Amino acid sequence: MSKTSKKRITAGSWDEARELVWRYRHRLVFGLAMMLVSRAAGLVLPAMSQYVIDDVIPSGRADRLLWLGALGIGATIVQAATSFGLSQVLGVAAQRAITEMRKKVMTHVSRLPIRYFDSTQTGVLISRIMTDAEGIRNLVGTGLAQLVGGVVTASIALTWLFYLNWRLTTMTLAILIVLGVAMAMAFSRLRPVFRERGKINAEVTGRLGETLSGIRIVKAYAVERREQLVFARGAHRLFRNVAKAVIGVSAVSSVATLVIGIIGALMIVLGGQALMDGTWTIGAMLQYILFTGMAIAPVIQISSIGTQITEAFAGLDRIREIRQMTTEIEEDETRDSLEQLT
């Protein structure tokens, strides 16, 4: 496939993604609202930590501890309930989107010219219809909502961290920006790998399906060895592709782990210095640690959510490719009609 064609199909996958998001916008908006409520409830316990350690406990106000504990339990219940509702709202929308996309691809494939079916394995077509649409669940399902919710949570946490210690937070933010750039570059390189995986998997599955369905012919011509060799080559191609993807995702996760270690070391040095200088209390340091975790966690989630969304766009690339093929009806529109049969 030419470079120009690849660019055209990639741009088409963005169009497909925007169309999907717009079609299920009501569920997505409702899901995002529930996600924001869940994230806001998750901020309650870290926010009250400094007050509990620096004010309530030293003053011996046990009655306030009970009220604060009840508030924490209530926030946790809200967070659990909204998380469950989010999976129900967006999970159903994702499965409906997958079903509709499969129906569309099946309708288009059934209208392709006969010569296309003569040159394409049946198993390949089955994979294009059934497997490529699976990644859509990451666009209209919980994946996108979690990504947006994580960004909002990280923004709120960073705002409070700047209030607590702007120097340490500036260093932390600079490190997170470097991590974000590295992740963006990694996912741009991983997307073609995921796209190629779908193609290889379809080819291997298609050839295997034809071999097993025509096993009598294979045995009659004694070509078992040849089919075994073809399958082995395909399986190794798939293995090399998966190994490349695993290495890329593992590298992103390793960089994220390194970033967490660096930020932890900065907190030990600068946070400890703030404690010794008296600019921080123990409660303030604990609160900073908790909010730092809330700011870093969404960035770490991007390594997994970003991979899922990359797979979704790779599937949309392949779906767009097959939906751009000319059908028999479209071919007939360019032909002259026959006025009379003789």
C-alpha angles and dihedrals in degrees: 000000000000124000091244091053091050091053091049093051092046091053088048091055089057088053090051091049093050090048091052094048091048093048092054095033094124094056091042093052091048090047092049090051090053090047091054091049089050092049092047090052089051090059094060099080096046091046094055095046096090093046092051096048100038102035116013101043098043090049093049095232100160092168090063090051090060092051093046091048091052089049090051092050091048091051090049091051090051091049093050093046094049091046090054092046091049092057090049096048099043096031091061091045091052094051091047090051091050091050093049092048092050090051091051094049092046091050092050095045092050089057096052119111120272092246089066092057090047091057098038128069117241092231090056091055092047090053092048091053101040108026106035092060094056094085092063089083088073092059102045096021132070095297097077092040091052090049093052092042090050092052091051092048092048091050093052092045093049091050091056092043090056088054092051098044120348096186095056091041092052090055091046092050092049090053092048091051090054089050091050092052091048091051092049091052092046094051092048088058095043096053095074088047092056091045091052090048091060091050094048092045091051092050095048093045092046094051092045091051092051092046094052095042090050096039092130091059091045091054093042091058093037094234097137090117092054093050091048090053093048091050092047091053091049093047091052091049089053091047093052091049093049091046090054091051092047091051091050095048091044090051090053091049091048092052089050090052090050090051091052090052093050092049090048091053091050090051091052093051102038096030092049090049090051090052092051091047091051094237090115133046124210090255091052091052092048090049091049091051092050094048091046088056089051090051095048098042095070090050090054090048089057089070090064100030091045090054091051093049090047089055089050092054091046089055091047089052090058093043091050090050094056094041090056092061115109115254127215091255092054091048091052091055090066094050127087117249119244110244099194139005117226 
